[in-house]
């Protein structure tokens, strides 16, 4: 399976919550998943357990993949959105995830970079939304 195909399979199995299929896309050794809160998971079993426990708590969850771009050999940037209800409102979280596929053709790394709607920047003037047009 090509690197792109394994990333597509990862995303498909994840969206379907098919944890057996999902686990089959992951490397057995040296997995590194860094989440949007700089939370780290370093094993296949822990990653599958984490997601299989988290996903049932997300109401009306769906994932929308916009684009998969190959960056270089074994590295892929996936632009996607996760959508789920927050306080009864459907909320979209756009993100860009960096995937690494090892020589065995398995996902060995995932770094999640999430945009957070409604968040305020830590310093004044850092948001383009706050600028005045001339």
N, C-alpha and C positions, 0 to 999 in steps of 0.2 A: 504494500500500500504506500503511495507517495505521501510526502509530508503534508501536502494540502489535503489529501484524502483523509488522513488520520485526524487532522484538525476539524474537517467537516463532520467526520463520524463522532468525534468528541462532542461537538455542538449539537448534533442531532440526538445523540443518546442523552445528553444533559437536558435538552428541551423536553424529551419524552420521559425523563426521570427513570430511564432504564439503567439502573446502577450496575448491572452485570456487563452490559454493553459498554457503558462509560468506563468502568474499571479496565476493560480490555484495551482501551486506548492509551492507558497510562504505563509509564515505565515502572519496572519492578524496583529499581534502585535509583537513588539520587534525584527523586522528584522534589521540586521546589515550587511551591505556590505561594505568591505574595499577594495578599488581598488589598482592597482599597483602603483599609485602615492600618496598613503595614503589619497585618497579622500573617503569620508564617505557618505553613504546613509542610512537613518534610517527608511524608510517606504516602504511598498509594492508599493504604487502608484508612489512614486518618482523613485523607481528602474525601474519599467516598463516604465515610461515616459522617463527616462534617456536612457535606451537601445533602445526604439522604435525610439527615435530621433537620436541616435548615429549610429545605424546599417546601415541606408540608405547611410551614408557618407563613408562607408568602401567599396571600389570597389573590386569586385570579392571575397567577403568574404566567408570563409568556416571555420568550426571548425572540428578538427580531435581529437577524444578522443582515447588515447592510453591505459589507464588503470584506473580503479576505484578500490581503496583499502579501505576496512573498517579499520579504526584505532581503534576505540572502539565504544561503543554504541552511535549511533547517529552522529558519525564523520567520514567523508570520504575524502580521498585525491584523487583528480582527476588530472591525468597527461594528458595534452592536448596541442594542438597547434592551435593558431588562424592564419589564412593565409589571407592576403589581399594585394592589390597593394599600394605601397608607391612610389611616383614619377614614376609611370609607371612600377615598378618592383614588381613581386610577392615576398612578404616578409613573412617569418614564424616567429612567436613569440611563442616559447615553454613556457609553464607555468605549475605550480602546484597550484591547487586551493583547499582550505580547505572548505568543506561544513559541516554545522551543521544542523541536522534535529531534530526538537523538538518533544515533546510527542504527538502532534496532527498529526505527520507524514508529516509536512511541512518544507520546507527549511527556517531556521531562521537565518542562518549566511553563508556568503561567504567571504573568504579572498583570494585575487588574488595575486599570486607571479609570476611575469613575468620575463623571461630572455630577455635581450635586445641585439640582434645581433649587432655587430659593436661598442658597447659602450666601453668606456675606464674606467678602475677602477680609483678610486679617489686617490690611492697611488701607487707608483712604486713597481713593483714586485708582485702585487696582482693577476695578471692574469697568469694562468698556460700556456697560449699561448705564453707568453713573455720569458719563461725560455729557457735556453740553455741546450741542451742534452749533457750528458757526455759520 
